[in-house]
């Protein structure tokens, strides 16, 4: 009888530990929790909300994930029935030889790099002062003009947590 109680206590203890580990993973390392966009600054210390969105959206939320020590990835989602806009801001800066930084993708006279792949349009750039890398990703029935995507990017006032 005594050994069964100890076994039940051990099992409960292990289940609790596993539950805590899974909860920590879900909260900090996977983008499964959908939270209000207004929580971005408090949750990850990064703000990248656009003031211009070229369509009416019915749903918006943010997701976050960790990309290592002192590194976070914030995604802001704006969704309508026919279009989706995702703004990604991260304090992880990718390698200079990443294909998205290819000189042929750069829009002349701007700091933006434009690509189309898999039916989506991407606009990438760095905010050196804030130590952030940003991406605008658009998917819709009709493509947006590059100037329209640049207008979205210009409306974003990115702020990050500087690690001095």
C-alpha positions as CSV (number, residue, x, y, z in Angstrom):
1,X,0.0,0.0,0.0
2,X,2.8,2.4,0.9
3,X,4.7,1.7,-2.3
4,X,1.7,2.5,-4.4
5,X,1.4,6.0,-2.8
6,X,5.0,6.7,-3.5
7,X,4.6,5.5,-7.1
8,X,1.5,7.8,-7.6
9,X,3.4,10.7,-6.1
10,X,6.4,10.1,-8.4
11,X,4.1,9.9,-11.4
12,X,2.3,13.1,-10.5
13,X,5.6,14.8,-9.9
14,X,6.9,13.7,-13.3
15,X,3.7,14.7,-15.0
16,X,3.9,18.2,-13.4
17,X,7.5,18.6,-14.6
18,X,6.6,17.5,-18.1
19,X,3.6,19.9,-18.1
20,X,5.7,22.8,-17.0
21,X,8.3,22.1,-19.7
22,X,5.6,21.9,-22.4
23,X,4.0,25.1,-21.2
24,X,7.3,27.0,-21.2
25,X,8.0,25.7,-24.7
26,X,4.6,26.7,-26.0
27,X,4.8,30.2,-24.5
28,X,8.4,31.1,-25.3
29,X,9.6,28.9,-28.2
30,X,6.7,28.3,-30.5
31,X,4.4,30.7,-32.3
32,X,1.2,28.9,-31.3
33,X,-0.3,31.5,-28.9
34,X,-2.2,34.2,-30.6
35,X,-2.2,37.4,-28.6
36,X,-3.4,41.0,-29.1
37,X,-1.0,43.1,-31.1
38,X,-1.0,45.8,-28.4
39,X,0.9,43.3,-26.2
40,X,4.0,43.3,-28.4
41,X,6.1,45.9,-26.6
42,X,5.5,44.3,-23.2
43,X,5.8,40.7,-24.3
44,X,9.0,40.9,-26.5
45,X,10.1,44.5,-26.4
46,X,9.7,44.9,-30.1
47,X,7.2,47.2,-31.9
48,X,6.6,47.1,-35.6
49,X,2.9,47.9,-36.2
50,X,2.1,49.6,-39.5
51,X,-0.1,52.7,-39.7
52,X,-1.1,51.9,-43.3
53,X,-2.7,48.7,-44.4
54,X,-4.2,48.7,-47.9
55,X,-7.2,46.5,-47.2
56,X,-9.9,46.1,-44.5
57,X,-9.0,43.2,-42.2
58,X,-11.3,41.2,-40.0
59,X,-8.8,39.6,-37.8
60,X,-5.4,40.6,-36.3
61,X,-3.1,39.1,-33.8
62,X,0.5,38.6,-32.9
63,X,2.6,35.5,-32.4
64,X,6.1,35.3,-31.0
65,X,8.9,32.8,-30.7
66,X,12.4,32.8,-29.3
67,X,15.4,32.5,-31.6
68,X,17.9,32.1,-28.8
69,X,19.3,34.1,-25.9
70,X,18.2,37.7,-26.1
71,X,16.6,37.0,-29.5
72,X,12.9,37.2,-30.3
73,X,10.8,37.0,-33.4
74,X,7.5,38.9,-33.6
75,X,4.9,38.3,-36.2
76,X,1.9,40.6,-36.7
77,X,-0.9,39.1,-38.7
78,X,-3.7,41.1,-40.5
79,X,-6.2,38.8,-42.2
80,X,-9.2,39.3,-44.4
81,X,-11.1,36.8,-46.5
82,X,-9.0,37.4,-49.6
83,X,-5.8,38.9,-48.3
84,X,-3.2,38.4,-45.6
85,X,-0.4,40.7,-44.4
86,X,2.3,39.5,-42.0
87,X,4.9,41.9,-40.5
88,X,7.9,40.1,-39.1
89,X,10.4,41.9,-36.8
90,X,13.3,40.1,-35.2
91,X,16.5,41.1,-33.4
92,X,18.2,38.3,-35.2
93,X,20.0,39.6,-38.3
94,X,20.5,37.0,-41.0
95,X,23.8,36.5,-42.8
96,X,24.8,38.9,-45.5
97,X,24.8,36.1,-48.1
98,X,21.2,35.2,-47.5
99,X,19.4,35.2,-50.9
100,X,17.0,37.9,-49.7
101,X,19.8,40.4,-49.5
102,X,20.8,39.8,-53.2
103,X,21.7,43.1,-54.9
104,X,19.4,42.3,-57.8
105,X,16.4,42.3,-55.4
106,X,17.1,45.8,-54.1
107,X,14.6,48.5,-55.1
108,X,16.7,51.4,-56.5
109,X,16.9,54.4,-54.2
110,X,15.6,52.6,-51.1
111,X,16.8,50.3,-48.4
112,X,14.3,47.6,-49.4
113,X,14.8,44.2,-51.0
114,X,11.8,42.8,-52.9
115,X,11.1,39.2,-53.8
116,X,8.2,37.1,-55.0
117,X,8.0,33.4,-54.2
118,X,5.3,30.8,-53.6
119,X,2.6,33.2,-54.5
120,X,3.7,35.7,-51.8
121,X,5.4,39.1,-52.0
122,X,8.2,39.9,-49.6
123,X,9.9,43.2,-48.7
124,X,12.9,42.9,-46.4
125,X,15.1,45.6,-44.7
126,X,17.2,46.3,-41.7
127,X,16.7,49.0,-39.1
128,X,20.3,49.4,-38.0
129,X,19.6,52.0,-35.3
130,X,17.1,49.7,-33.7
131,X,19.1,46.5,-34.5
132,X,16.1,44.9,-36.1
133,X,15.4,43.0,-39.3
134,X,12.0,43.4,-40.8
135,X,9.9,41.7,-43.4
136,X,6.5,42.6,-45.0
137,X,4.8,39.5,-46.4
138,X,1.7,39.9,-48.5
139,X,-0.5,37.2,-50.0
140,X,-3.7,37.9,-51.9
141,X,-5.8,37.2,-54.9
142,X,-4.2,40.2,-56.7
143,X,-0.6,41.3,-56.3
144,X,0.2,44.6,-54.7
145,X,2.4,47.1,-56.6
146,X,5.9,47.4,-55.2
147,X,5.1,51.1,-54.4
148,X,2.2,49.9,-52.3
149,X,4.3,47.5,-50.3
150,X,7.0,50.2,-49.8
151,X,4.2,52.4,-48.5
152,X,3.3,49.8,-45.9
153,X,7.0,49.4,-44.9
154,X,7.4,53.2,-44.6
155,X,4.4,53.3,-42.3
156,X,6.1,51.0,-39.8
157,X,8.0,52.8,-37.0
158,X,10.1,49.9,-35.7
159,X,11.4,50.0,-32.1
160,X,13.4,47.3,-30.4
161,X,15.2,46.5,-27.3
162,X,18.8,47.7,-27.7
163,X,21.3,45.4,-26.0
164,X,24.1,47.8,-25.1
